[in-house]
Amino acid sequence: MSDYQVGFIGIGNMGWPMAKNILKAGGNILKSGHKLAVFDLDKTRAAKFAQEEQNAVAAAGAADLAKASNVIITMLPTGPIVRDVVEGLLAAGSLKPGTIVIDMSSSEPVGTKQLSDKLAKAGVALIDAPVSGGVPGAQAGTLTLMVGGDDAAAIERAWPVLQTMGAKLFRTGASGSGDTMKALNNYCAAANFRAVSEALAMGVKFGLDPNLVIDILNVSTGRSFTSEGAFKGQVLSGKYAAGFALGLLTKDVKIASDLAGELGVMAPMCSVVYNAFAHAREGMGYSADFTSAHKYWTRDISDKPKS
């Protein structure tokens, strides 16, 4: 019988379906009689999740969730928020020795390593397991997980829990390595989005049909995840609702850009991409969908006086 007592902190666009997939595994994962404990600062949202899911309960607070769990998953907006929450639980004595904390957010590698070292002294293991695949992947349980951590035994023990949320799991190395890989992946995705956005703007300016531009890219060497998904399904349709905030993607690219500086790696394109998304974030707002950056950039181009 399973003895996982799982708590999930952060029931947002990604966290909700991920937590739901843990519940789908049922007795194969959760200890008999244990309900998945969920907590979110939006207590109404957590309560709604518990109301809709028979085997879930909304915890009164993060401390209550931690005390009732031996595996705690965090899916939060930023690394600093993760550290504030987890260090707060540690300071309050809510984390029992032997507990495994799995941070599935996109956090800074250095901060993750520091938190891992601090938790290890208290007998608590930290695993960084950020994900890729967006809301559709979270809903389908087909996310890609990048799993880093210093405690190999804790990772092996947590593996069945991770498998409920992802289809492709990669062991990346030491603590912070999963977060490093996630930042690199999102940088590449962001760079590609910017390139396709520029190509589309140029094509339309010349007189090409925007749907034709994307259709040709998608059967040619310029195709990518963003051209196939974000542009076809979100930009050209005018939905701008992929489910990932512009501010969060900008944050991820900055993590990659800062990492380049820390490692002494020349990455000029990374800086260019970060600046482009930072300007879009300032213009469209942190919470705007990341695909709305195209709307901002093309407006910016059209507003420029002709030379």
C-alpha positions in Angstrom: 0.0 0.0 0.0 1.2 3.5 -0.8 2.1 5.8 2.1 2.3 9.1 0.2 0.6 11.9 2.1 0.7 14.6 -0.5 0.1 18.3 -0.1 -0.1 20.7 -3.1 0.6 24.4 -2.7 -0.5 26.6 -5.6 -3.7 25.7 -7.4 -3.3 28.0 -10.4 -3.7 27.4 -14.2 -1.1 24.7 -14.0 -1.4 23.5 -10.4 -5.1 22.7 -10.6 -4.8 20.1 -13.4 -1.5 18.7 -12.0 -3.1 18.2 -8.6 -6.1 16.6 -10.3 -3.8 14.1 -12.0 -2.4 13.0 -8.7 -6.0 12.3 -7.6 -6.6 10.3 -10.7 -3.9 7.9 -9.6 -5.9 7.4 -6.4 -4.8 4.5 -4.2 -1.7 3.8 -6.3 -0.2 7.0 -4.9 -2.2 8.4 -1.9 -2.1 6.6 1.4 -5.3 4.8 2.2 -7.6 7.3 4.0 -5.5 10.3 3.1 -7.0 13.1 1.1 -4.9 15.4 -1.1 -4.4 18.6 0.8 -4.4 21.7 -1.3 -3.6 25.3 -0.4 -3.7 28.6 -2.3 -3.7 32.2 -1.3 -6.9 32.4 -3.2 -8.8 30.3 -0.6 -12.0 30.4 -2.7 -10.1 28.6 -5.5 -8.7 26.0 -3.1 -12.1 25.4 -1.6 -13.7 25.0 -5.1 -11.0 22.4 -6.0 -11.8 20.5 -2.8 -15.5 20.7 -3.5 -15.1 19.4 -7.0 -12.6 16.6 -6.2 -13.9 13.9 -3.8 -10.5 13.0 -2.4 -9.2 16.5 -1.8 -9.4 18.8 1.2 -8.6 22.6 1.3 -6.0 23.2 4.1 -6.7 26.1 6.4 -3.1 27.2 5.9 0.3 26.1 4.5 1.4 25.1 7.9 -1.6 22.8 8.4 -0.9 21.2 5.0 2.8 20.7 5.8 2.1 19.0 9.1 -0.3 16.5 7.4 2.1 15.7 4.5 5.2 13.8 3.8 5.4 15.0 0.2 4.8 18.7 -0.5 4.5 20.1 -4.0 4.8 23.8 -4.7 3.7 25.3 -8.0 4.1 29.0 -7.5 4.8 32.1 -9.6 8.5 32.8 -8.6 11.4 31.3 -6.8 11.4 34.0 -4.1 7.8 33.1 -3.3 8.7 29.4 -3.1 11.6 30.2 -0.7 9.4 32.5 1.5 6.8 29.8 1.8 9.1 26.9 2.4 11.5 28.8 4.8 8.4 30.0 6.7 7.3 26.4 7.1 10.8 25.4 8.2 11.0 28.2 10.8 7.6 27.4 12.1 8.6 23.7 12.6 5.9 22.5 10.2 8.3 20.4 8.1 8.9 17.0 9.6 12.3 15.3 9.0 12.0 12.9 6.1 9.6 15.2 4.3 10.2 15.7 0.5 9.5 19.1 -1.0 9.1 19.1 -4.7 9.2 22.6 -6.3 7.7 22.4 -9.7 7.8 26.2 -10.2 10.3 28.0 -12.5 12.8 29.1 -9.9 16.3 30.5 -9.9 19.0 27.7 -9.7 21.2 29.5 -7.1 18.2 30.1 -4.8 17.1 26.5 -5.2 20.5 25.2 -4.2 20.6 27.5 -1.2 17.2 26.3 -0.1 18.1 22.7 -0.7 21.2 23.1 1.6 19.1 24.7 4.3 16.4 22.1 4.2 18.9 19.2 4.2 20.2 20.3 7.6 16.7 19.8 8.9 16.4 16.4 7.3 14.1 17.6 4.6 14.9 16.9 0.9 14.2 19.4 -1.9 13.7 18.4 -5.5 13.4 20.9 -8.3 11.1 19.5 -10.9 9.9 22.3 -13.2 7.7 21.4 -16.1 7.2 22.1 -19.8 4.0 21.5 -21.8 1.7 24.3 -20.7 -1.9 24.0 -19.5 -2.8 21.4 -22.2 0.1 19.2 -21.0 -0.9 19.6 -17.4 -4.5 18.6 -18.2 -3.4 15.6 -20.1 -0.7 14.5 -17.7 1.9 14.6 -20.5 4.2 17.3 -19.1 8.0 17.1 -19.5 9.6 17.2 -16.1 13.2 18.3 -15.5 14.2 16.7 -12.2 17.2 18.0 -10.2 18.2 17.3 -6.6 21.1 16.2 -4.3 19.2 13.4 -2.5 19.0 10.5 -4.9 17.0 8.4 -2.5 14.4 11.1 -2.1 14.1 11.4 -5.9 13.6 7.7 -6.3 10.9 7.8 -3.6 9.2 10.7 -5.2 9.3 9.3 -8.8 5.9 7.6 -8.7 4.3 10.9 -7.6 6.1 12.8 -10.4 4.9 10.2 -13.0 1.3 11.1 -12.3 1.9 14.5 -13.7 4.3 13.9 -16.6 5.0 11.6 -19.5 8.6 12.5 -20.0 10.8 12.7 -16.9 14.5 13.6 -17.1 17.0 13.3 -14.3 19.1 16.5 -14.8 21.6 16.3 -12.0 22.3 18.1 -8.8 20.1 20.6 -7.0 19.2 23.5 -9.3 19.9 21.6 -12.5 16.2 21.2 -13.3 15.6 24.9 -12.8 18.6 25.6 -15.1 17.2 23.4 -17.8 13.7 25.0 -17.5 15.2 28.5 -17.9 17.1 27.4 -21.0 14.1 25.8 -22.5 11.9 28.8 -22.0 14.6 31.1 -23.3 14.7 29.1 -26.5 10.9 29.1 -26.7 10.8 32.9 -26.1 13.5 33.5 -28.7 11.5 31.5 -31.2 8.3 33.4 -30.5 10.1 36.7 -31.0 11.6 35.4 -34.3 8.2 34.2 -35.6 6.6 37.4 -34.5 9.1 39.5 -36.5 8.7 37.2 -39.6 4.9 37.5 -39.4 5.1 41.3 -39.1 7.4 41.5 -42.1 5.2 39.2 -44.2 2.0 41.1 -43.4 3.8 44.4 -44.1 4.8 43.1 -47.5 1.2 42.0 -48.2 1.3 38.2 -47.4 -1.8 36.6 -45.8 -0.8 36.0 -42.1 -2.4 32.5 -42.1 -0.4 31.7 -45.2 2.8 32.8 -43.5 2.2 30.5 -40.5 1.0 27.6 -42.6 4.1 27.6 -44.7 6.4 27.9 -41.7 4.6 25.0 -40.2 5.6 22.7 -43.0 9.0 24.1 -43.5 12.3 24.4 -41.6 11.0 27.4 -39.7 8.4 25.5 -37.9 8.4 25.3 -34.1 6.3 24.8 -31.0 5.4 28.5 -31.1 4.5 28.6 -34.8 2.4 25.4 -34.6 0.7 26.2 -31.3 0.9 29.8 -30.1 0.6 31.6 -33.4 -1.9 29.3 -35.1 -4.1 28.8 -32.1 -3.7 32.1 -30.2 -2.3 35.0 -32.2 -4.1 34.5 -35.6 -7.3 33.6 -33.8 -7.1 36.7 -31.7 -7.6 34.6 -28.5 -4.3 35.5 -26.8 -5.1 32.9 -24.2 -2.4 30.2 -24.1 -2.6 30.3 -20.3 0.9 31.4 -19.4 1.5 34.9 -18.2 3.8 37.3 -20.1 5.5 38.3 -16.8 6.3 34.7 -16.0 7.9 34.0 -19.4 9.9 37.2 -19.0 11.1 36.1 -15.6 12.2 32.8 -17.0 14.2 34.4 -19.8 15.9 36.7 -17.2 16.9 33.6 -15.2 18.6 32.3 -18.3 20.2 35.7 -19.0 21.5 36.1 -15.4 22.8 32.5 -15.6 24.8 33.4 -18.7 26.4 36.3 -16.7 27.1 34.1 -13.7 28.8 31.4 -15.9 30.7 33.9 -18.0 29.0 32.7 -21.2 28.5 35.2 -24.0 24.8 35.1 -24.9 23.9 38.4 -26.6 20.7 37.0 -28.1 19.4 36.1 -24.7 19.8 39.7 -23.6 18.0 40.9 -26.7 15.1 38.5 -26.2 14.8 39.4 -22.5 14.6 43.1 -23.4 12.0 42.5 -26.0 9.8 40.6 -23.5 10.5 43.1 -20.7 9.2 45.9 -22.9 6.1 43.9 -23.8 5.5 43.1 -20.2 5.7 46.8 -19.3 3.3 47.6 -22.1 0.8 44.8 -21.8 1.0 44.0 -18.0 2.5 41.2 -16.0 -0.6 39.1 -16.1 -1.3 39.4 -19.9 -1.0 36.2 -21.8 2.6 35.8 -23.2 1.2 35.6 -26.8 0.0 39.2 -26.4 3.6 40.2 -26.7 3.1 40.0 -30.5 0.3 42.5 -30.3 2.5 44.9 -28.4 5.5 44.5 -30.7 3.5 44.9 -33.9 1.7 48.0 -32.4 5.1 49.3 -31.5 6.4 48.8 -35.0 3.3 50.4 -36.6 3.6 53.4 -34.4 7.1 54.2 -35.5 7.4 57.1 -37.9 8.5 56.2 -41.4 12.0 57.4 -42.3 
